[in-house]
Amino acid sequence: MRAQPHLTEFARDIAKRTTARLGESPASRSQESPVPIIVVDVMPKAELLDPAGKAVAGALARQGNSPFSDVRIGKRFELTVDGPVDDAALAAARELADSLLSNSVIEDVVSVRVADE
């Protein structure tokens, strides 16, 4: 099946942007345009099974010599802030984390913080 032309162009555009960024480190990007970033970390609830984490833990065990006995996989969101990070921006990020970025039935928001500079 042939890809639709507009999807192919979109994929090429994404590939170009990704390739252009591969050689850059996060530090070099932050030096070019120092913008404040709020980081939101979300993890599966401790009492729930994490199938992806179990798969990674199994792979580590099969490789041998791994000091790790368990793996849990979560999500990290980086919110770029227009302007300074103040209490209102952090409160807005917390509200967004609870209402949109996480599913409170199966996930916990473990941290909302300003990214290290």
VOKEVEX-452390 format. One record per residue: x, y negated, z negated of N, C-alpha, C in turn; residue in three letters; residue number from 1. Coordinates in pm, whole numbers. Layout:
<nodes>
{{X; Y; Z}; {X; Y; Z}; {X; Y; Z}; "Ala"; NUM}
...
</nodes>
This chain:
<nodes>
{{84; 118; 0}; {0; 0; 0}; {88; -124; 0}; "Met"; 1}
{{58; -219; 88}; {137; -342; 98}; {95; -442; -6}; "Arg"; 2}
{{196; -511; -62}; {166; -616; -159}; {107; -737; -88}; "Ala"; 3}
{{20; -806; -157}; {-38; -926; -100}; {69; -1034; -92}; "Gln"; 4}
{{72; -1116; 15}; {180; -1214; 34}; {196; -1310; -83}; "Pro"; 5}
{{87; -1361; -139}; {102; -1458; -247}; {160; -1394; -372}; "His"; 6}
{{135; -1265; -396}; {194; -1197; -511}; {342; -1175; -489}; "Leu"; 7}
{{381; -1145; -366}; {522; -1125; -335}; {600; -1255; -356}; "Thr"; 8}
{{545; -1367; -311}; {611; -1496; -333}; {624; -1527; -480}; "Glu"; 9}
{{519; -1499; -556}; {520; -1522; -699}; {630; -1437; -765}; "Phe"; 10}
{{638; -1310; -726}; {739; -1221; -783}; {880; -1269; -749}; "Ala"; 11}
{{901; -1316; -626}; {1032; -1369; -587}; {1068; -1492; -668}; "Arg"; 12}
{{971; -1580; -690}; {994; -1701; -768}; {1034; -1665; -911}; "Asp"; 13}
{{963; -1571; -972}; {996; -1527; -1108}; {1136; -1466; -1111}; "Ile"; 14}
{{1168; -1384; -1012}; {1300; -1321; -1006}; {1410; -1424; -995}; "Ala"; 15}
{{1389; -1529; -914}; {1489; -1635; -901}; {1513; -1705; -1033}; "Lys"; 16}
{{1403; -1740; -1101}; {1416; -1810; -1229}; {1484; -1723; -1334}; "Arg"; 17}
{{1451; -1594; -1336}; {1510; -1503; -1433}; {1658; -1485; -1404}; "Thr"; 18}
{{1693; -1467; -1277}; {1832; -1448; -1239}; {1914; -1573; -1271}; "Thr"; 19}
{{1857; -1690; -1252}; {1930; -1814; -1280}; {1960; -1826; -1429}; "Ala"; 20}
{{1875; -1768; -1514}; {1894; -1781; -1659}; {1980; -1671; -1718}; "Arg"; 21}
{{2004; -1564; -1644}; {2076; -1450; -1701}; {2215; -1487; -1752}; "Leu"; 22}
{{2284; -1574; -1685}; {2419; -1611; -1725}; {2424; -1711; -1839}; "Gly"; 23}
{{2310; -1768; -1876}; {2307; -1869; -1980}; {2281; -1805; -2115}; "Glu"; 24}
{{2350; -1854; -2217}; {2321; -1809; -2352}; {2218; -1903; -2413}; "Ser"; 25}
{{2144; -1858; -2515}; {2048; -1946; -2579}; {2114; -2073; -2632}; "Pro"; 26}
{{2238; -2062; -2679}; {2308; -2180; -2732}; {2332; -2283; -2622}; "Ala"; 27}
{{2369; -2236; -2502}; {2395; -2333; -2395}; {2267; -2402; -2351}; "Ser"; 28}
{{2154; -2328; -2353}; {2027; -2390; -2318}; {1988; -2494; -2422}; "Arg"; 29}
{{2009; -2464; -2551}; {1968; -2558; -2654}; {2055; -2684; -2653}; "Ser"; 30}
{{2179; -2673; -2605}; {2264; -2791; -2598}; {2218; -2884; -2486}; "Gln"; 31}
{{2164; -2825; -2379}; {2118; -2905; -2267}; {1994; -2985; -2304}; "Glu"; 32}
{{1898; -2922; -2369}; {1775; -2991; -2406}; {1733; -2949; -2546}; "Ser"; 33}
{{1784; -3018; -2647}; {1752; -2979; -2785}; {1607; -3013; -2820}; "Pro"; 34}
{{1520; -2917; -2806}; {1380; -2935; -2842}; {1350; -2844; -2960}; "Val"; 35}
{{1267; -2891; -3051}; {1236; -2808; -3167}; {1148; -2689; -3128}; "Pro"; 36}
{{1175; -2576; -3190}; {1102; -2453; -3163}; {1056; -2394; -3295}; "Ile"; 37}
{{929; -2355; -3298}; {875; -2283; -3413}; {866; -2136; -3373}; "Ile"; 38}
{{920; -2048; -3458}; {921; -1905; -3432}; {814; -1837; -3518}; "Val"; 39}
{{732; -1755; -3454}; {629; -1678; -3523}; {663; -1530; -3504}; "Val"; 40}
{{678; -1458; -3616}; {706; -1314; -3610}; {581; -1238; -3656}; "Asp"; 41}
{{541; -1139; -3575}; {423; -1058; -3603}; {465; -911; -3602}; "Val"; 42}
{{422; -837; -3704}; {456; -695; -3715}; {330; -613; -3735}; "Met"; 43}
{{333; -486; -3694}; {219; -399; -3723}; {206; -382; -3875}; "Pro"; 44}
{{84; -366; -3924}; {64; -345; -4067}; {141; -220; -4110}; "Lys"; 45}
{{198; -226; -4229}; {284; -118; -4279}; {212; 16; -4285}; "Ala"; 46}
{{81; 14; -4315}; {8; 139; -4330}; {-32; 203; -4198}; "Glu"; 47}
{{-8; 135; -4087}; {-46; 189; -3956}; {73; 252; -3885}; "Leu"; 48}
{{44; 354; -3808}; {147; 419; -3727}; {195; 324; -3617}; "Leu"; 49}
{{324; 322; -3593}; {383; 242; -3485}; {443; 339; -3383}; "Asp"; 50}
{{365; 382; -3283}; {413; 484; -3189}; {539; 443; -3114}; "Pro"; 51}
{{548; 316; -3073}; {669; 272; -3001}; {790; 277; -3094}; "Ala"; 52}
{{772; 236; -3218}; {881; 242; -3316}; {924; 385; -3342}; "Gly"; 53}
{{827; 476; -3353}; {859; 618; -3374}; {937; 674; -3256}; "Lys"; 54}
{{902; 633; -3135}; {973; 681; -3016}; {1118; 634; -3018}; "Ala"; 55}
{{1140; 508; -3055}; {1277; 455; -3063}; {1354; 525; -3174}; "Val"; 56}
{{1290; 546; -3288}; {1357; 615; -3399}; {1396; 757; -3357}; "Ala"; 57}
{{1307; 825; -3283}; {1339; 958; -3233}; {1457; 958; -3138}; "Gly"; 58}
{{1462; 858; -3051}; {1574; 847; -2956}; {1705; 821; -3030}; "Ala"; 59}
{{1701; 738; -3133}; {1822; 712; -3212}; {1868; 839; -3282}; "Leu"; 60}
{{1775; 917; -3336}; {1810; 1042; -3404}; {1872; 1141; -3307}; "Ala"; 61}
{{1818; 1147; -3185}; {1873; 1240; -3084}; {2014; 1200; -3041}; "Arg"; 62}
{{2045; 1071; -3047}; {2180; 1027; -3010}; {2282; 1063; -3118}; "Gln"; 63}
{{2236; 1081; -3240}; {2325; 1117; -3351}; {2403; 997; -3401}; "Gly"; 64}
{{2463; 1012; -3516}; {2543; 907; -3578}; {2469; 776; -3599}; "Asn"; 65}
{{2338; 782; -3617}; {2261; 661; -3638}; {2230; 647; -3787}; "Ser"; 66}
{{2262; 532; -3846}; {2231; 512; -3987}; {2086; 470; -4011}; "Pro"; 67}
{{2005; 464; -3904}; {1868; 414; -3915}; {1770; 530; -3922}; "Phe"; 68}
{{1678; 523; -4017}; {1582; 631; -4034}; {1443; 595; -3981}; "Ser"; 69}
{{1415; 467; -3961}; {1283; 425; -3914}; {1296; 298; -3832}; "Asp"; 70}
{{1206; 280; -3737}; {1203; 160; -3654}; {1058; 114; -3644}; "Val"; 71}
{{1036; -15; -3660}; {904; -74; -3638}; {924; -186; -3536}; "Arg"; 72}
{{836; -191; -3438}; {850; -289; -3331}; {740; -392; -3344}; "Ile"; 73}
{{780; -519; -3343}; {685; -629; -3355}; {695; -724; -3239}; "Gly"; 74}
{{640; -844; -3260}; {641; -948; -3156}; {700; -1075; -3214}; "Lys"; 75}
{{770; -1149; -3129}; {825; -1279; -3166}; {774; -1380; -3064}; "Arg"; 76}
{{716; -1489; -3115}; {668; -1597; -3030}; {753; -1719; -3058}; "Phe"; 77}
{{793; -1791; -2954}; {866; -1917; -2969}; {779; -2028; -2914}; "Glu"; 78}
{{738; -2117; -3002}; {650; -2229; -2964}; {733; -2356; -2956}; "Leu"; 79}
{{746; -2412; -2838}; {821; -2537; -2820}; {731; -2652; -2864}; "Thr"; 80}
{{787; -2739; -2946}; {710; -2848; -3004}; {743; -2978; -2932}; "Val"; 81}
{{639; -3050; -2892}; {658; -3183; -2834}; {662; -3282; -2950}; "Asp"; 82}
{{780; -3327; -2983}; {797; -3419; -3096}; {860; -3347; -3214}; "Gly"; 83}
{{865; -3415; -3327}; {930; -3356; -3445}; {844; -3247; -3508}; "Pro"; 84}
{{910; -3153; -3575}; {839; -3049; -3648}; {810; -3102; -3788}; "Val"; 85}
{{683; -3124; -3816}; {643; -3171; -3948}; {546; -3070; -4008}; "Asp"; 86}
{{492; -3101; -4126}; {400; -3009; -4192}; {277; -2982; -4106}; "Asp"; 87}
{{229; -3081; -4032}; {112; -3062; -3946}; {142; -2964; -3833}; "Ala"; 88}
{{260; -2973; -3773}; {298; -2881; -3665}; {311; -2738; -3718}; "Ala"; 89}
{{371; -2723; -3836}; {383; -2590; -3895}; {246; -2533; -3931}; "Leu"; 90}
{{158; -2617; -3982}; {23; -2572; -4016}; {-52; -2530; -3890}; "Ala"; 91}
{{-36; -2605; -3782}; {-100; -2570; -3655}; {-46; -2437; -3602}; "Ala"; 92}
{{84; -2416; -3618}; {145; -2291; -3573}; {94; -2173; -3657}; "Ala"; 93}
{{80; -2193; -3788}; {26; -2087; -3874}; {-118; -2052; -3834}; "Arg"; 94}
{{-197; -2154; -3808}; {-336; -2132; -3767}; {-341; -2057; -3634}; "Glu"; 95}
{{-257; -2098; -3540}; {-249; -2032; -3410}; {-205; -1886; -3426}; "Leu"; 96}
{{-107; -1865; -3513}; {-58; -1729; -3537}; {-168; -1639; -3590}; "Ala"; 97}
{{-247; -1690; -3683}; {-355; -1611; -3742}; {-472; -1590; -3647}; "Asp"; 98}
{{-503; -1691; -3566}; {-623; -1683; -3483}; {-601; -1626; -3344}; "Ser"; 99}
{{-482; -1645; -3286}; {-461; -1607; -3147}; {-343; -1512; -3125}; "Leu"; 100}
{{-233; -1534; -3194}; {-111; -1458; -3166}; {-108; -1321; -3231}; "Leu"; 101}
{{-195; -1298; -3330}; {-196; -1168; -3397}; {-337; -1115; -3406}; "Ser"; 102}
{{-346; -984; -3420}; {-474; -917; -3443}; {-475; -878; -3590}; "Asn"; 103}
{{-550; -949; -3672}; {-545; -930; -3817}; {-588; -791; -3862}; "Ser"; 104}
{{-653; -716; -3777}; {-694; -580; -3813}; {-572; -488; -3818}; "Val"; 105}
{{-479; -507; -3727}; {-365; -414; -3716}; {-228; -479; -3733}; "Ile"; 106}
{{-223; -614; -3744}; {-94; -683; -3751}; {-92; -784; -3865}; "Glu"; 107}
{{30; -811; -3913}; {53; -915; -4012}; {144; -1021; -3951}; "Asp"; 108}
{{115; -1147; -3980}; {208; -1255; -3945}; {309; -1258; -4059}; "Val"; 109}
{{435; -1225; -4030}; {534; -1215; -4137}; {611; -1344; -4157}; "Val"; 110}
{{621; -1428; -4055}; {688; -1556; -4076}; {649; -1657; -3969}; "Ser"; 111}
{{645; -1782; -4012}; {628; -1897; -3923}; {733; -1995; -3970}; "Val"; 112}
{{834; -2021; -3886}; {948; -2102; -3930}; {1006; -2180; -3813}; "Arg"; 113}
{{1085; -2277; -3847}; {1157; -2354; -3746}; {1280; -2273; -3706}; "Val"; 114}
{{1306; -2262; -3577}; {1420; -2186; -3527}; {1549; -2248; -3577}; "Ala"; 115}
{{1648; -2161; -3600}; {1781; -2208; -3641}; {1842; -2293; -3532}; "Asp"; 116}
{{1912; -2393; -3573}; {1974; -2483; -3474}; {2119; -2453; -3456}; "Glu"; 117}
</nodes>
